[in-house]
């Protein structure tokens, strides 16, 4: 322990603690802007660029950035004397002087960390007017980049490179025109971006936002000729309440269903239904590959990798084009839902494909890209028309003047609204593989699984491995969340060193509950933990906890698909993957 | 060298090279061959003599004749007259600007009299592309001495005792730096030579590398021996092709002689050097930015600690020294710490190389003992201000330095006193300004450089310097207010206080030092809309002389903005608020009645009335 003085208070901290943390331990709040930390997940960004957190250290010539200066024994620190406050205010005014002051119409208004600081500092004038750095706006299917609002905090860069190892974003240009952008300032769409949206989830301002499709949804809802069907992903119900002031981890499944109905959706369904369907297909594929492997078939490739996460699919298409036959061919739950809604269900209610609009509510931004992929279209008509995020849904509900907090609980419609507990946990890291185990165990052993909770598969460590006993068969399972962790497991697979039979991967830290379309956590990892707990609570509450016991699923196979893996199931519920080049093609001018 | 009777030393530095010194060299050789003298007279292409103002330079040994501005066509005359007939070519001799007399012997030139060349000891003396000439001048002897007579810690101790401090700008004690790197244990360590010289007008490091590359290689090997590194890297700007070429030759020759590579001089010490090219970003002269650039990352600095000596290139302990610092090392080891520390002032030992530029007679490269005054440099070595103009200021320390005035001329030059005077040693740029220079424009020029060269990582430097530059632009355009002056002060002090690296922490110095020393010029720009030097075009005014104007109306007709009023045959007046300063009126006037003034013409009440009515 070392002793130092912060604002005349004696403080004792561990050696290696930053001044910022030492001050916070002592109850002294130092404002920060570029600094970002997701505690307990090993995610931290502190480039020391914004200089908002500077403090005076006696004996030091210049002010010290508290976020990255280690506390030393005997240090005497002043966190809010005139010198420090003047520097902070001046720097903040400088940052604001290079920021478009269009807060009234900014997507980030109310959630913007720069705006919050301006309020906190009581900025009332702008003495440093001058040129502003302007950049081309970049629109992709999932993410909008408006770098006029970039403050060079570099959080997105850290997320994209260090956490996700995607490498789509880095600082380019110099001086006043410095900005975070894809190489050569190409469009995000032409870069190796996976649309995981983690850059958006950490951006302090409105520089990175989701491509907002709410208006398209409103247009569909107001068209009387259209039957509009909505599906909501598992992780949405565990986070949507935060947007209405409810404590993190509050489940709002019932209120959400009512709100969607009030918004005018004709059928309110659940992606959980198709998550159960995914388990039927993916679980069957796993068992088939496993059985062939055990029988000594040299052509079968193991491990099998989950394929529910579109950010992850993009990632391996870009980075592991030689491993495209490793992931399961099962479509993601969003796309399975769309395929079934526009075939089985449309036929059932006698609506033609073109008159049906399928909307998905997702915690994810990559889903926006996924639903636009060509292989998920029939004659140009997409299985899922629009995907909007949890945040967009919350804004839509507010816009429609719905008193969300006082809504009565509603139910999902039949038949695509019924689901098992196994489907709900798709929202958490480890959840897909746990759901798969619940079904695969029973299918493989023919025995009833008594204890459905696989605690070994749960947790928040970036890479986890566990062995599950399938009645004597020891199944090695790997789990990774965050694409950087996924890359490590994939490198093992590529090198032929992987000992896993099955690997679950989710692109976002924590899984879908930490998706790029979820309410902003502002670095509070406790929020993620509470969402995870809420998801497991929802699972526990369900009467049916195994996908293959979902009666609607059983009926779907009976009436329409035949068996899992059947020809019809294959044509509707499976897909293929395409290699994507990471090479940069410079257009000759 | 002994078999030759006469040596012709042609400067092969970049400056002379661009003025065709290469052709001079060729022509001299051709001429000698034609005359059959090539066995008696040797022509050598050397490094920089420093006297760049009068290049290309040709020095003849043994009589020390110093020819200036030699053209290729002079070769025949030089050979015929000087070499064959023994008569100096007087028209090519250096002429003392004061006595207007030819100076036949370079030792008598004021430019050299007060210089003391340690780092530049071999520049202009040897052929840098021939290792034998370097060895004849004791190259690698210091390395041999260190390897055979001293332990690493004894060598470090010697450097510490010499009092050598970093010549790159910050002045950190070199021996201490080595000691820290030596004490950090690691499986691998690196010695990095910072040759990313970037100050406008500065070429100290380039000249050393072009003129005496072995001194740097030798010093790097000595450093490697001291700190326990086997690998050296020279980070050099790709814009220095000649220095790169000569370094490559030097490295290859040193490897061939076993002076680099495995088991140097038979000792249990191996060391090799490779080159890394910088793309010319000024900030990459900052050591952490330099290291990031070498690692293939964006060239931007990071917070210190960790210092490179703890975690540098590829995370390993790394010692980064500037070229000039390294060039001093062999001399210190050979001549001893006491010799070196006897030169200079109490806290700044040895010599410093400066690049003299601006409004000074002898533009060039000089090396002087610490403690010399600015006056001695400017008036004795530099030969005074050009064209007899009045001295106004000297800008030292490059873009991060400040402007010193008449009152600082007798300050002895060392790290502390320059900082105390509001400037800094920097890497050694020294630019003399005269009465024709506008100090606000000078500050604006340097800020413009900083705005271009800021890496953009931290907000105060990225945005603050841009705003400083814009505000200076406003003032030079005559649109400044008193508020702007206050703004410059506050912004300047916050940028210094809150920026991440040395670049940002010193970038406002040109503004702050001119505010301190030339406040009256700022006030004139702001309140009187006047630039006394006439540099700020927006503060010049077209004025019609009442006496000379005959009222021909030619100017009135040509004025595109109808700024001119006046009746026929009466004196005309220009409305300054409307005038766009295109100069069309002045061009049209047949009677020289229109002139440019740098005082805002205060219009009389009646004239103002006329202007308003028109």
Interface residues (C-beta under 8 A of the other chain):
Chain A: X47 X48 X49 X50 X51 X54 X62 X63 X65 X68 X69 X70 X83 X86 X87 X90 X91 X94 X95 X97 X98 X127 X128 X130 X131 X151 X152 X170 X171 X173 X174 X175 X176 X177 X178
Chain B: X281 X298 X300 X302 X303 X305 X451 X452 X453 X454 X455 X456 X457 X458 X459 X460 X462 X463 X464 X465 X466 X467 X470 X483 X487 X490 X491 X494 X496 X497 X498 X499 X500 X505
